[in-house]
Amino acid sequence: MPIGRREFIRSSALASGALVTGGLASSAAEEKTQIAETPYRPNPIAVSSYSFWRYNDATKLPIEKCIDLAAEMGFDGFEVLHVQMTDTSPGYLQMLKRRAFVNGMSLCGFSTHQGFVSPDAEKRKQNINHTIECMRLAHEMGIPTMRVNTGRWGTSGNFDELMANKGIEPTLEGYTDDEGFKWVIDAFEKLIPYAEMYGVLMGLENHWGLGRTADGVLRIVDAVDSPWLQVTMDTGNFFENRYPQLEKMAPRAVFVQAKTYYGGGKWYTLEMDYPRIAKLLKQANYRGFVSLEFEGKEDWETAIPKSLAELRSAFA
């Protein structure tokens, strides 16, 4: 059964409160913690390094430079895009953590890629190991939550073709979506102990593949049934019934990625009603970060500050 936000917070508090040397105390599940009601406050606004990068060779800034720019613009937090990292050495990871701290920002999210929709067990295992390594990196940087994906069938010629088809692609010949869901659920079940060990909360994003719909995302999260796998809600990844689907995901959201498209989108452009999105998240008692993913063609120097102003106004 799905758990509500308060139940999730209680479960997380129990786990963190029962930490002992070498692991979690076995009595943690029996303890109960009261969560006090607190007044509503505006959501903190973060920015993803993707907003500066956007897979554009002309703007592939180093992450440390993006952190400095985000601080100058007035963001509250910073989300790291894993594929943008050129160095994962211990010294570099700690430098990023220090860079954010001295700029008065949190490193609040880690956006990663993995795919479990494959009949090849060895390929799925490689992606599980990759995800575990990403958890370790997040832990070293002090990042509490990590965006994860289902992966997709890979029957589209390329990403541009996938976007032209609104994220829809046929299954691999001889296989079914039900088999794909089984592989994905099995992979995340294997990842849960590592999420607990590293203290990194996985947020499954509505990000094409079997996670293209709210029902697909929640089917996986509900089946795994762990407080360590919840939802990263991307506002720009639904082409149909956007607001009903966002509303369905909101009670399970632990991180929100907010798309803007100034100058027209790189792959598509959506009209986003952020006051409406803010309202449905508030109704779901979502108090976490809203992280900007600017995906337009306008220069980031002007578009990112505009996006920040738009999100500040909507989530005030």
MOSULMO-V519052 format. One record per backbone hydrogen bond with DSSP energy under -1.0 kcal/mol. CO is the residue of the C=O (numbers start at 1). NH is the residue of the N-H. Records with the same first field share a line. If there is no record, write none. Layout:
CO = NH + NH
This chain:
4 = 8
5 = 9
6 = 10
7 = 11
8 = 12
9 = 13
10 = 14
11 = 15
12 = 16
13 = 17
14 = 18
16 = 19
18 = 25
20 = 23
23 = 20
25 = 28
27 = 30
28 = 31
44 = 290
45 = 76
46 = 292
47 = 79
48 = 51
49 = 52 + 53
50 = 54
53 = 56
56 = 59
59 = 61
62 = 66
63 = 67
64 = 68
65 = 69
66 = 70
67 = 71
68 = 72
69 = 73
70 = 75
76 = 106
77 = 47
78 = 108
79 = 49
80 = 111
81 = 84
82 = 85
89 = 93
90 = 94
91 = 95
92 = 96
93 = 97
94 = 98
95 = 99
96 = 100
97 = 101
98 = 102
100 = 105
101 = 104
106 = 78 + 108
109 = 80
110 = 147
111 = 82
116 = 118
120 = 124
121 = 125
122 = 126
123 = 127
124 = 128
125 = 129
126 = 130
127 = 131
128 = 132
129 = 133
130 = 134
131 = 135
132 = 136
133 = 137
134 = 138
135 = 139
136 = 140
137 = 141
138 = 143
139 = 142
144 = 201
145 = 110
146 = 203
147 = 112
148 = 205
150 = 116
151 = 210
158 = 162
159 = 163
160 = 164
161 = 165
162 = 167
163 = 166
165 = 168
172 = 175
176 = 180
177 = 181
178 = 182
179 = 183
180 = 184
181 = 185
182 = 186
183 = 187
184 = 188
185 = 189
186 = 190
187 = 191
188 = 192
191 = 195
192 = 196
193 = 197
194 = 198
195 = 199 + 200
201 = 146
202 = 230
203 = 148
204 = 232
205 = 207
208 = 211
209 = 212
213 = 217
214 = 218
215 = 219
216 = 220
217 = 221
218 = 222
219 = 223
220 = 224
221 = 225
226 = 229
228 = 202
230 = 204
231 = 254 + 255
233 = 257
234 = 237
241 = 245
242 = 246
243 = 247
244 = 248
245 = 249
246 = 250
249 = 252
250 = 253
252 = 231
255 = 233
256 = 291
257 = 235
258 = 293
260 = 295
261 = 264
262 = 298
264 = 297
272 = 274
273 = 277
274 = 278
275 = 279
276 = 280
277 = 281
278 = 282
279 = 283
280 = 284
281 = 286
282 = 285
289 = 256
290 = 46
291 = 258
292 = 48
293 = 260
295 = 266
299 = 302 + 303
300 = 304
302 = 306
303 = 307
304 = 308
305 = 309
306 = 310
307 = 311
308 = 312
309 = 313
310 = 314
311 = 315
